[in-house]
Amino acid sequence: MTVTHRRWSGAICAAAAATLLVSACSGAAGDTQADAEEQGSADADTVTITDNHGTHEVPVNPERVVALDNLTAQTLADWDVDLVAAPQQLFRLWPEYAENPDVLDVGSHREPDLEQIVAADADLIITGGRFGAYYEELRELNPNVIDLSVREGEDHSEELKRQTEVLGQIFDRTDEAEELIAEFDQAVTDAAQAYNGEDTVVGLLTSGGQILYAAPGDGRSVGVLFPALGLKPGVEVEAEDTSHGDDISVELIADANPDWLVVLDRDALFDEDDYVSARELIADSEALQHVTAVEEDHIIYLSGNFYLTEGIQAYTELYNDVAEAFTAAN
């Protein structure tokens, strides 16, 4: 029973005692009234939400929450939502979850420990993103599952806002959700207004010592900026690997001579022994040294944490960085 339930039950009993001048909640009539009031309180403490699979009735401020989608982690942490289980490696940026002994570790999306999810006895499981493929399996273990991950083929900005709105409903944080969305919308507007409409842009992703290509529209993290801001692609090659980037010759980039580069360093978080940063890779690439973007230092690097954040706050920061860079150049 939640704190809200206990308070309402106490109020109901007190009211019954004052009216009947008998012991609170005693007798058949009192039990009937208390049951009815308790049911009404329970109904008030749920909300109907729509996720990627339909509509669900979920508790407001559920007590036992499992979160699997890293895109929700920053919002949950900022709203002081306690978790009973999480993929701690994937949530490494949030010590309140990754380093908390009271939070069960459900493993990685490659090798999930579903037994820990069962042990968590959750009132609500928020799946999606890297764990999205396990939706049906999770529902067999616990029906209280929702999936708010960004859907392919949908407008990326609207998907981030939809996720935030639903989380606001569930955790009774609608005002905070509206504030996050307003900040995001303003950042997108500022970046679009700062863009001159003419400069060409190429999205890149670096990993394993390689410079890879992030296609406009569907390339990992960077690609969504093109439709959102109306950016003019310097290279238009269809993506083959939307998650990890595509092989592309630096000579092709050099021939395109883009005015801007937007770069995600995929390995920045992992601190491997042979790690080479995106900045180093670009600086050491002889073919890129005479590209306009490199010569004029028109390179926007995503936050080193971006590969694991990717939520509405991360994109708000990115769009603000883009707006600042475009404004400074103009």
C-alpha positions in Angstrom: 0.0 0.0 0.0 1.4 3.4 -0.9 1.7 6.4 1.5 -1.2 8.0 -0.4 -3.3 4.9 0.2 -2.5 4.9 3.9 -3.3 8.6 4.3 -6.6 8.2 2.5 -7.5 5.1 4.5 -6.8 7.0 7.7 -9.0 9.9 6.6 -11.8 7.5 5.7 -11.7 5.8 9.0 -11.7 9.1 10.9 -14.7 10.4 9.0 -16.6 7.2 9.7 -15.9 7.4 13.4 -17.1 11.0 13.6 -20.3 10.2 11.8 -21.3 6.9 13.4 -19.7 7.5 16.8 -18.4 4.0 16.8 -15.0 2.5 16.3 -13.5 3.5 12.9 -13.9 1.1 10.1 -15.7 -1.5 12.3 -18.9 -3.4 11.5 -20.3 -4.5 8.2 -21.5 -1.1 7.1 -18.1 0.5 7.9 -16.3 -2.3 6.0 -18.4 -1.8 3.0 -17.8 2.0 2.9 -14.1 1.6 3.5 -13.9 -1.0 0.7 -15.6 1.4 -1.7 -13.4 4.4 -0.7 -10.3 2.2 -1.0 -11.3 1.2 -4.5 -11.9 4.8 -5.4 -8.5 5.8 -4.1 -6.8 3.0 -6.1 -8.5 4.2 -9.3 -7.2 7.7 -8.6 -3.7 6.4 -8.2 -3.4 4.9 -11.7 -3.1 6.5 -15.1 -3.8 5.3 -18.6 -0.8 5.7 -20.9 0.0 4.7 -24.5 3.3 3.1 -25.3 4.7 1.4 -28.4 2.4 -1.5 -28.0 -0.9 0.0 -27.0 -2.6 1.4 -23.9 -1.9 0.4 -20.3 -3.2 1.2 -16.9 -0.2 1.8 -14.7 0.3 3.1 -11.1 1.1 6.7 -10.5 4.5 6.9 -8.7 5.0 3.1 -8.6 7.0 1.9 -5.7 9.0 -0.8 -7.4 10.4 0.3 -10.7 12.8 -1.5 -13.1 14.3 0.7 -15.8 16.1 -0.9 -18.8 16.2 1.9 -21.4 19.1 4.2 -20.8 17.3 7.1 -22.6 15.1 7.4 -19.5 17.9 7.2 -16.9 18.7 10.9 -16.7 15.0 11.9 -16.3 14.4 9.2 -13.7 17.6 10.3 -11.8 16.6 14.0 -11.9 13.2 13.1 -10.6 14.6 11.1 -7.7 12.9 7.9 -8.9 14.3 4.9 -7.0 14.9 1.7 -9.0 14.9 -1.8 -7.8 16.7 -3.2 -10.8 18.6 -1.8 -13.8 21.4 -2.8 -16.3 24.2 -1.3 -14.2 26.8 -1.3 -17.0 24.4 0.5 -19.3 23.5 2.9 -16.5 27.1 3.5 -15.4 26.7 7.3 -15.8 24.2 7.4 -12.9 25.9 6.2 -9.7 22.6 6.2 -7.8 21.7 3.2 -9.9 24.9 1.7 -11.0 26.7 1.8 -7.7 23.7 1.2 -5.4 23.8 -2.2 -3.7 20.0 -2.1 -3.3 19.6 -2.0 -7.1 19.7 -5.5 -8.7 21.9 -5.7 -11.8 20.0 -7.2 -14.7 23.1 -7.6 -16.9 23.6 -6.2 -20.4 21.2 -6.2 -23.3 23.5 -8.8 -24.9 23.2 -11.1 -21.9 20.3 -10.0 -19.8 19.7 -11.6 -16.4 16.0 -12.1 -16.5 16.0 -13.9 -13.2 16.9 -10.6 -11.5 14.0 -8.9 -13.2 11.7 -11.5 -11.8 13.3 -11.2 -8.4 12.7 -7.4 -8.5 8.9 -8.0 -8.3 8.3 -4.7 -10.1 5.2 -2.6 -10.2 6.5 -1.2 -13.5 9.2 -2.2 -15.9 10.3 0.5 -18.4 11.9 -1.3 -21.3 13.0 -0.1 -24.7 16.1 0.9 -26.6 18.8 -1.7 -26.4 16.4 -3.9 -24.3 13.4 -3.4 -26.7 13.8 -6.9 -28.3 12.9 -8.5 -25.0 9.4 -6.9 -24.7 7.4 -10.0 -25.2 9.6 -12.1 -23.0 9.4 -9.6 -20.2 5.7 -9.5 -20.4 5.6 -13.3 -19.9 7.6 -12.8 -16.7 5.7 -9.7 -15.5 2.8 -8.0 -17.3 3.6 -4.6 -15.9 5.9 -3.6 -18.8 5.9 -0.5 -21.0 8.1 0.4 -24.0 8.7 4.0 -24.6 11.7 3.7 -26.9 12.1 6.0 -29.9 10.4 4.3 -32.9 12.0 3.9 -36.3 10.3 5.9 -39.0 8.9 8.5 -36.6 10.0 12.0 -36.0 12.9 11.8 -33.6 12.1 15.0 -31.8 8.4 14.1 -31.3 9.5 10.7 -30.0 11.7 12.2 -27.3 8.9 14.5 -26.2 6.4 11.7 -26.2 8.6 9.6 -23.9 9.1 12.6 -21.6 5.3 13.3 -21.4 4.5 9.7 -20.5 7.1 9.6 -17.8 5.7 12.8 -16.5 2.3 11.2 -16.2 3.5 8.1 -14.5 5.7 9.9 -11.9 3.4 12.9 -11.4 5.9 15.3 -12.9 3.9 16.8 -15.7 5.3 20.3 -14.9 8.8 19.1 -15.0 8.1 17.2 -18.2 6.7 20.3 -19.9 9.8 22.2 -18.8 12.1 19.6 -20.3 10.1 19.7 -23.6 10.1 23.5 -23.7 13.9 23.6 -23.2 14.3 21.0 -26.0 12.0 22.9 -28.4 13.9 26.1 -27.8 17.2 24.5 -28.4 16.0 23.1 -31.7 14.6 26.5 -32.7 17.8 28.3 -31.8 19.9 25.8 -33.8 17.6 26.0 -36.9 17.6 29.8 -36.8 21.4 29.9 -36.4 22.0 27.7 -39.5 22.5 29.8 -42.7 20.8 27.3 -44.9 23.8 26.9 -47.3 26.7 25.3 -45.5 27.1 21.6 -46.1 27.4 19.2 -43.2 28.7 15.7 -42.8 28.0 13.5 -39.8 30.8 11.2 -38.6 31.1 8.5 -36.0 34.5 7.3 -34.7 35.1 3.9 -33.2 38.0 1.4 -33.0 40.4 3.9 -34.5 38.3 4.4 -37.6 36.4 7.4 -39.0 32.9 6.2 -40.0 30.0 7.8 -41.7 26.7 8.7 -40.0 24.1 9.1 -42.8 21.6 12.0 -42.8 18.3 11.0 -41.2 19.2 7.6 -39.8 22.9 7.6 -39.0 23.5 7.0 -35.3 22.8 10.1 -33.1 24.1 12.6 -35.6 21.8 11.7 -38.5 18.6 13.1 -36.8 20.0 16.7 -36.9 19.6 16.9 -40.7 15.8 16.7 -40.9 15.3 18.5 -37.6 17.4 21.5 -38.7 17.1 21.3 -42.5 20.9 20.8 -42.8 22.4 20.4 -46.3 24.2 17.1 -46.5 27.8 17.3 -47.8 27.7 13.5 -48.6 24.5 11.6 -49.3 25.2 7.9 -49.0 22.5 5.6 -47.7 23.2 4.0 -44.3 23.9 0.4 -44.0 24.7 0.2 -40.3 22.5 2.9 -38.6 23.9 2.0 -35.1 27.6 1.7 -35.6 28.3 3.8 -38.6 29.4 2.9 -42.1 32.8 2.6 -43.6 33.6 5.6 -45.8 36.9 6.8 -47.3 38.2 10.0 -45.9 39.1 10.9 -49.5 35.3 10.9 -50.3 34.8 13.3 -47.4 37.7 15.4 -48.6 36.3 15.6 -52.1 32.9 16.7 -50.7 34.7 19.4 -48.8 32.0 20.0 -46.2 31.7 23.3 -44.3 30.9 21.4 -41.1 31.5 18.1 -39.4 29.3 16.8 -36.6 31.1 13.9 -34.8 30.1 11.3 -32.3 33.1 9.6 -30.5 31.5 6.2 -29.8 34.4 4.9 -27.7 34.9 7.9 -25.5 33.2 6.2 -22.5 34.9 2.9 -22.6 38.5 3.8 -21.8 40.1 1.0 -23.8 43.9 0.8 -23.9 44.1 1.4 -27.6 41.5 4.2 -27.6 42.1 7.0 -30.0 39.8 10.0 -29.7 37.8 11.5 -32.5 39.8 14.7 -32.3 43.1 12.8 -32.7 41.7 10.7 -35.6 40.6 13.8 -37.5 43.8 15.8 -36.7 45.9 12.9 -37.9 44.0 12.3 -41.1 46.1 13.9 -43.8 43.3 13.7 -46.3 41.1 15.9 -44.1 43.5 18.7 -43.4 42.4 20.8 -46.3 38.7 20.3 -45.8 36.9 23.6 -45.0 35.4 22.2 -41.8 38.8 21.2 -40.5 40.6 24.4 -41.7 38.0 26.6 -40.1 37.6 24.5 -37.0 33.9 24.0 -37.8 33.7 20.7 -36.0 31.0 20.0 -33.5 31.8 17.1 -31.1 29.0 15.4 -29.2 29.5 15.0 -25.5 31.7 12.1 -24.5 28.8 10.6 -22.6 26.4 10.9 -25.5 26.5 7.2 -26.6 24.9 6.2 -23.3 22.7 9.2 -22.6 20.9 9.9 -25.9 17.7 11.2 -24.1 16.0 14.5 -24.3 18.5 16.2 -22.1 21.4 15.0 -24.2 19.8 16.3 -27.4 18.9 19.6 -25.8 22.6 20.1 -25.0 23.6 19.0 -28.5 21.2 21.4 -30.2 22.4 24.2 -28.0 26.0 23.4 -28.9 25.0 23.5 -32.6 23.3 26.8 -32.2 26.3 28.3 -30.4 28.7 27.0 -33.1 26.6 28.2 -36.0 26.1 31.6 -34.3 29.8 32.1 -33.7 30.6 31.2 -37.3 28.1 33.7 -38.6 
